Amino acid sequence: MPWGVIVVGVLVQVVVWRLVARDRLPFWPAVTATFSVLGVASFVIGDPSCCRETTSVTASAIGASSGLLLFAATRLVVDLAMRHHVIRRSVAAVYRREEEVSTVAVSVLTLAIVVPGEELFWRGSVLPELSEATSVALGAVLAWAAWVAVDAAWGSIPLLAGAVVGGALWTGLAAWSGGLAAPVASHLVWTGLMLVWPPPAARDMVPP
């Protein structure tokens, strides 16, 4: 049963992401609905743990600290990469999606639904199942690779880069702590800061 839900969940994400990339579906409603369903399904079919290998306080503190460091590194890299027109256009396109709904709505939807849903599915269901079938280390590598492959469906350089780096961090935190407290804390801090304090040129309306 878990594997059936996981396979269907992965395929649904690929299809929805491609439809959004082709402007067949609106970004925020599609992403929110997808991770709402996947998050609930993951909670129902699995047993997502807060943290098995350390205390929840330690895991959350380390997770939040890593999210802050990831944000600082992301801002530095993005600010440098913005010198290239292609990257500048790609980043602007990501933030331009916020025009579909209000900034407050984007923040609420992302922090309350999208981030938890993503973590429940990928780090709460996919990672444990792969780790049980192989090993903790190999399961983490496979879960990260699968997440990157799915995010490639966006056809977006910034989103793919976020999946590669952020996915590696959050998968590593989940594998280390044995649960979701650390990756959720890290993901929430990074995402919240990226929404509140985006790169200076991110909102440039660069023509496609």
C-alpha positions in Angstrom: 0.0 0.0 0.0 2.6 2.7 0.9 4.6 2.0 -2.3 1.4 2.3 -4.4 0.6 5.7 -2.9 4.2 6.8 -3.3 4.4 5.8 -7.0 1.1 7.5 -7.7 2.2 10.6 -5.8 5.4 10.9 -7.7 3.6 10.5 -11.1 1.0 13.1 -10.0 3.7 15.6 -9.2 5.4 15.1 -12.5 2.2 15.6 -14.4 1.0 18.6 -12.4 4.4 20.3 -12.6 4.5 19.9 -16.4 1.0 21.3 -16.7 1.9 24.3 -14.6 5.1 24.8 -16.6 3.0 24.9 -19.7 0.6 27.3 -18.2 -2.2 24.7 -18.3 -2.7 25.0 -14.5 -2.3 28.0 -12.1 0.9 27.5 -10.0 -0.3 28.1 -6.4 -3.7 26.3 -6.5 -2.1 23.3 -8.2 0.9 23.1 -5.9 -1.2 23.6 -2.8 -3.8 21.1 -3.8 -1.1 18.5 -4.7 0.8 18.7 -1.5 -2.4 18.9 0.6 -3.5 15.5 -0.8 0.0 14.0 -0.7 0.6 15.2 2.9 -2.7 13.8 4.2 -2.1 10.5 2.3 1.4 10.2 3.7 0.2 10.8 7.2 -2.6 8.2 6.8 -0.5 5.4 5.2 2.7 5.9 7.2 4.0 6.7 10.6 5.9 10.0 10.2 8.2 10.5 13.2 9.2 13.8 14.7 12.7 12.4 15.4 13.9 9.0 16.4 17.6 9.6 16.9 17.6 12.8 18.9 15.3 15.1 20.9 12.8 17.2 19.1 14.3 20.4 20.6 17.8 19.5 19.3 16.5 18.5 15.9 14.4 21.6 15.5 17.2 23.9 16.6 19.7 22.4 14.2 17.1 22.4 11.5 16.3 26.0 12.0 20.0 27.0 12.1 20.6 25.1 8.9 17.7 26.9 7.2 19.2 30.2 8.2 22.6 29.2 6.8 21.0 27.9 3.6 19.1 31.2 3.1 22.4 33.2 3.5 24.1 31.0 1.0 21.2 31.1 -1.4 21.1 34.9 -1.3 24.8 35.1 -2.0 24.7 32.7 -4.9 21.5 34.1 -6.4 22.8 37.7 -6.2 26.0 36.6 -8.0 24.1 34.5 -10.6 21.7 37.4 -11.3 24.4 39.0 -13.4 23.5 36.4 -16.1 20.4 37.4 -18.0 19.0 33.8 -18.3 19.3 33.3 -14.5 17.8 36.7 -13.9 14.8 35.9 -16.1 14.3 32.4 -14.4 14.4 33.8 -10.9 12.0 36.7 -11.8 9.6 34.1 -13.4 9.5 32.2 -10.1 8.6 35.2 -8.0 6.2 36.5 -10.7 4.0 33.5 -9.8 3.0 35.5 -6.6 0.9 37.7 -8.8 -1.7 34.9 -9.0 -2.6 35.5 -5.3 -1.7 38.0 -2.6 1.7 37.9 -0.9 0.0 37.0 2.4 -1.9 34.2 0.8 1.3 32.8 -0.8 3.1 32.9 2.6 0.2 31.2 4.4 -0.3 28.5 1.7 3.4 27.8 1.5 4.3 27.6 5.2 1.1 26.0 6.4 0.4 23.5 3.5 3.1 23.2 0.8 6.2 22.8 3.0 4.6 20.4 5.5 3.0 18.4 2.7 6.2 18.1 0.8 8.1 17.0 3.9 5.5 14.5 4.9 5.6 12.9 1.4 9.3 13.0 0.6 11.0 12.9 4.0 8.1 11.2 5.9 7.2 8.5 3.4 9.6 8.1 0.5 12.8 8.3 2.5 11.7 5.8 5.2 10.5 3.3 2.7 13.7 3.5 0.6 15.8 3.4 3.7 14.0 0.3 4.9 14.4 -1.4 1.5 18.1 -0.5 1.2 20.0 1.3 4.0 19.8 4.7 5.6 22.6 6.2 3.5 21.5 4.7 0.2 17.8 5.4 0.9 18.7 9.1 1.5 20.6 9.3 -1.8 17.8 7.6 -3.7 15.1 9.8 -2.1 17.1 12.9 -2.9 17.7 11.8 -6.5 14.0 11.1 -7.0 13.0 14.5 -5.6 15.5 16.2 -8.0 14.2 14.2 -11.0 10.6 15.2 -10.2 11.5 18.8 -9.8 13.2 18.8 -13.2 9.7 18.6 -14.6 9.3 22.3 -13.7 11.8 23.2 -16.4 13.0 26.0 -14.1 16.7 26.5 -13.2 16.0 28.1 -9.8 13.5 25.5 -8.8 15.8 22.7 -9.9 18.7 24.3 -8.0 16.6 24.6 -4.9 15.7 20.9 -5.2 19.3 19.9 -5.6 20.7 21.9 -2.6 17.7 22.1 -0.4 16.6 18.6 -1.1 20.1 17.3 -0.1 20.0 19.3 3.2 16.5 18.3 4.2 16.9 14.7 3.2 20.2 14.6 5.2 18.6 16.1 8.2 15.7 13.6 8.1 18.1 10.7 7.7 20.3 12.0 10.6 17.5 12.7 13.0 15.2 9.9 12.0 12.2 12.2 11.6 10.6 15.4 10.3 11.3 18.0 13.0 14.7 19.0 11.6 13.9 19.1 7.9 10.5 20.8 8.5 12.2 23.5 10.7 14.9 24.0 8.2 12.5 24.2 5.2 10.2 26.6 7.0 13.0 29.0 8.0 14.5 29.0 4.5 11.2 29.3 2.7 9.9 32.0 5.0 13.0 34.1 4.6 13.0 33.7 0.8 9.4 35.0 0.8 9.9 37.9 3.2 13.4 38.9 1.9 13.7 37.8 -1.8 16.8 38.7 -3.9 16.7 42.4 -4.9 16.2 41.6 -8.6 13.8 38.7 -8.1 10.7 40.8 -8.7 12.0 42.3 -11.9 9.4 41.8 -14.6 11.8 40.6 -17.2 10.1 40.0 -20.6 10.0 36.3 -21.6 
